[in-house]
């Protein structure tokens, strides 16, 4: 796959280490995060996809069924298996970013977590293990001459409401970062032959991960 630029020495080392890990063996969901059976099924399916050397996965879940809780469960599994250290969570509104931050802090209390937005520039922790951001904020950081993040900075990018957020100019974010990608949506675009949500994740229309 064509990448945007060069890895740093540290990013290369992490990449080489991950290549030796093999498949994701322990896919059990922490019951304190979620005890819903379909969350377990979703996590198992996504882990199987990543273990099969596929970079992208798409989860279609109805509104109110716990997309954020599912994402946190998956992060916990991938960290437990040493597949992931750094995570980027993207949403299209500051309110969604702040709500997701509260959930990550609640269910992953041992992780360093930072929501970077235009309103808290003095409190940004760019070294945090889990970074949450809106699309415009992240794109602005990548457009500057001195980029805050290398292409291998994140091991996993989670795209909230991906049916309306990963098109047009915001695709530059996913072209820049070289990482696993997880899309979350309740209403995927499914107009076959056009730029639908499924094709962006390399899937057949109507068949999410």
N, C-alpha and C positions, 0 to 999 in steps of 0.2 A: 504494500500500500504506500502510495506517495505521501510523504510527510512534509510539514511546513518548513522545518528547519532542523538545526542540530540539537541533540541532547547535551545537557551538561554532564560532567563526569559523574556526579552523584546520581543523576537520572539514569545514566547508562548502567551504573552498578545495580540500581533497583530493578531495571529491566532484565538484566542477566540473572539476577536472583530469582525473579518471578518465573523465568523460563524453566527452572528446575523443580517447580512445585508440583507439577502433575495436575490431576483433576481435583475438583473441589469435593472432598470426601464427606465432610460433616455439614450437612445442609439443615440441621435441626434449627427451628425458630425458637428463640428465647421466649418462653411463655409470658414473661413479664412485659414483653413488648407487644405481643399479640398471641391470642390463643385461637384465632379463627382458622379453620382447616384450609380455606381457600388461600390464605396468606402463605401457609406452608406449601401448598401445591404450586403457587406462583414462584416462590423462592426456589423450590426444587427445579422447576422448569428453566428459570433464568440461569441458575448455576450450571445446569446441563448444557445450556447454550454456550456459556463462557468456556466451559471445559472442552467444548468441541471446536475451540479456536475461532469462535465467532465473536466479533467485537461489539455488536449491537443487540439489544433486546427491547421489546415493546410490551408493556403491560396495559391492558384495557380493563379498567375497573369502574363500576358505576359510582357516581357521586355519593359520598357518604360511607363507602365500604372500607375506607382506610388506606388510600394510596400512599400517604406519607408514612403511616405505620409500617406498611409493606416495604417501603424504601429503606427505612431505618432497620427493619429486620434483616434485609439483604445486606446492608452495610455491616451489621454485626456479624453475619455469617462469613462474609468475605474477609473481614478483619481477623476473625477467629482462625481462618484457614491461611492467613498470611498472604492473601491475594491482593489486599488493598490496604494502603496506609493513609493516602490522601484522597479526599472526596470533595467534589464541587457540586453543589445543589443550585440549580438555576430556576427562577420563576419570573413571571412577567410583571409582577406587582410587588411593591415593597411590603404590603400587608401580608402577602403569601410567604414572603421570605421570613418575616418576623415570626409568623405563626409556626413555620417549619423549624425555625431556630429553637423555639420553646420546646417543641417535641423532641428534637435531637438532644437538647440539654437534659430533658427529663429521662429519656430512655438510654442515652449513652453518656452518663455523667462523668466518665473517666477520660473523655476525649476533649481536646482543645477545639472550641467551636467559635467561629466569628462570622457575623453577617456584615458584609461590606456594602455600604450604600452611600449615597451622596450626603446623607444627614449625619454621619458619624465618622468623618474622615480622620479625626484625631484618635479614634479608638480602633482603627483597623489593625488586625493581626494577620499579616499576610503569610505567616508561618504556621497558622493553625492547621490541625489535621482535617477539619471539616470546615469548608468555607461556603457560605450561602450568599447569593447575589442575584440581582435582577440582570436581565440581558443587556440593557443599555450600559449599566455600570461596568460590567465585565468587558464589553466591547470597547468602551472608552479607555480602559486600562490597557487593552491590547493594541489600541491605536497610537499610544504614546511612543516616543522614541525609546525610552527606557522601560521595557516591558517588565512588569512585576512578576510574571510567571513564565517559566520555560515550557516548551511543548510537552515535556514529560512530567510536569509538576503534579498532575492529578492521575490517580489510578482508575478512578470512576467518576463519570459525570452523570448526574441525574437531572433529567429535563422534565420539569413539571408542566402540565398542560401542553404537551408537545405538539398537539394538533394545530396550535396557533402560534407557536413560538420558534420553531426550528426551520423557518423558511427565509427566503430573501436575504437581507443583510446579516441576520443573526447566524446564518450558516457558517460565517467566517469563524465563529467561536469553535465549532466542531471540526472545521478544517485545520484550525491552529493546534488544538490539543490532541495529543495522541494517547487515547485512553479507552477503557471500556465505556460504553454508553448505555444508559437505561432511560427509556421514554415512558412517561406516565400520562394517561389520558382517560377520560370517560367517553369522549366523542371523537374518535379518529376520523380524519377525512378519508373517504373511500371511493373517490371518483377514479376508476381505473383508466389508465392512459394519460392522466394528468399527474401533477406532483402531489400524490396522496401520502398520507402518514405512513402507510405500510411500506411503500417502496423506499422511503427514506431509511428504513431499518432493514432493508433487504428481505422483506417478507411478502408473501402472497396476500393480495387484498382479502380482508376478512379473516385472516389467520394470524393473530398476534402471538407472541411467544408464550 
